[in-house]
Amino acid sequence: MSFTKVRKMRPAAEIKEMTPLTPDLKQIKDENDKALRDIFEGRDNRFIVIVGPCSADEEESVCDYARRLSEVSKLISDKIFTIVRVYTGKPRTTGEGYKGMMHQPDPNGEPNMAEGIKAIRNMYLRVIRETGLPIADEMLYPSNLPYVDDILSYIAIGARSVENQQHRLTSSGIDVPVGMKNPMSGDLSVMFNSIRAAQQSHDFIYGDDEVKSSGNPLAHAIMRGSVNRRGVHIQNYHYEDLILAADMYDAGKYANPAVIVDANHSNSKKIHTEQPRIVKDILHSRSCSDRLKKLVKGVMIESYIMGGNQGNDIKGHIYGKSITDPCLSFEDTKKLLLEMYQIL
């Protein structure tokens, strides 16, 4: 086989012992997890906002962003449940480019996943310690989940991964909400097949063991738009798209029907400054339909300290500005969150 062994990875249990979720931080996480479960199960009607950088590329700026976000979240917490995006793996359509902190703890350095795992755990723990906010990340590789499954409160399955059987099976054994994005093609039936699979019990190989999962009743839909065969972005956040999702939920008899709408990616046609308008459109749709008010439980927003993005080059690097997809600035995000609070 054409593999070259680079370094031996430490067992997940050993990494967790080196960078532990301490009892005080676990208590914070447990409280956040309970609140989030209550929202998805209908006992809490707060609106979820999952917000943060496209890719968490630098510990200090990510923690700085999270501290700023936590101050705003305190002002809106009776209506809005805030989750900070700390996305540490970056899916690459062609396999080229920066793949996230898990691969490269130094964006300008060589890949080092052994150090990357420790770096992201330290960053996650620091975010919880300094802000008390729950953390969301994408499960880009199911094999990496054992290294971080004790810390995350929300997990997303990306548009490129949602058809993958191992992602579906692994999701069925996760005990926090898992959002299934619609695929790049936009076929909602693929997303709903993933939700159905994740909500069932399965027998499969996970790590070094044969396991049996219990099924995840909090698996749900994320509408992120799509790309047609000509490469044109197709949006799916409009009223009619959300009603279609509601109809598909009703037809399938799923546990805890829920939709999170991704305001960026194809829904914004990758124009990051469109996100505030899109979020307000979603809130308006909810106000026009009792079905949607119950079903649409939140939004995703890509946001960092500085707006836009920049190249991955240490020379001229701007602190707190995305080195992957462009993000809404924190000041514009704060303004949006306060406006959402008034609308809700």
Phi, psi and omega in degrees: 000148185267053174249141172246121179291124183267310179199157178278129177277136175289149176300149182303320181298324180290319177298320180295325177292326180287327181229073192281149166280101186292160183305322180292322178287324177297323178297318177299313180298316181299320179293319177296318181297320179295317179298319181292319177298319179298324178293312182291332180266004170088009179270350182223125185261018176294152181266132183273134171235116177258110193219141179159186185298150172305315178218130179281101191255347187206123187302312187296314182289325177295315179293323176299313178301314183298322178296318178297317180296321182297326179294321177290320183300329179295331182282341188237008192294341179283343179241333186235129176260113187263130175239132181268129174286122172231075187274116190252359174232136184244113178292137180239121184302319182261357183085359183258153174100180181297126185256009175105167186297330178299324177277315185230094178300333170251113183304337180257005181259187179279154175301138178204089186288332177298314177285328180298318178300315180294321181296317182287326176297316178299320180292313176306309184297322179294321178300313180296316182298319187272341186233333186075006182278147172287155186246137173246143172214164176268137174273085181286322180230112179304329181294341180271346186303320182302340180283341188225004188293346179276350188250323189285141177254346180209137182231134177251144172251121188287168183297332180276343186254347192294339178270355185282129185296322182293324175298318181294314181295315179299320179300330182290346179251005180273141185255019172234165180302135176239120179265127179261115178283148171295148183291170180302330180290339182088001181290107184292336180296329177296315179298316181290329173297322178294318178298314180299316180298316183291334181277355180257161173280144180218154169253130181196173178269127179226114185067236181259010188233152163275129185232163172233120181272161182266349188090143183246102182289354180259008173293138188206179186265142168237119178269117185235009185078178185212181178230128181277181186293346176263005179081016181268134179288132179243123183276150176220035178259357185288165183309311184296323179293320181290324175295321176300316177298320178298317179297319180292324174297314182298322182290333186262348180054060179272157172284139173048061179306133181201145174231131167252134180254125175278115184278354180249212183051226185289338178295327177263001188055033180060025171259097192300331181286353176280347186302316179300319179296318181295316179300316180295326176296320179296316179296324177295317178300320178297323182289342182266354186211124176296326177299313182287327178299325178281322187279313186278104189261357180175181179224159170249138180225133175265122190209145177217184182296311179256147179283159177083206177209176182213167177286160179275075184221123183297331179284124181076015182297135179257122182301131174073023178242133186302139173257006174241240182286151179295145183236156172291142178292158180296320181299319177291327178293315178302315178300316180296315181299320179291325176291320177300319180301321180288329182283320185291000000 
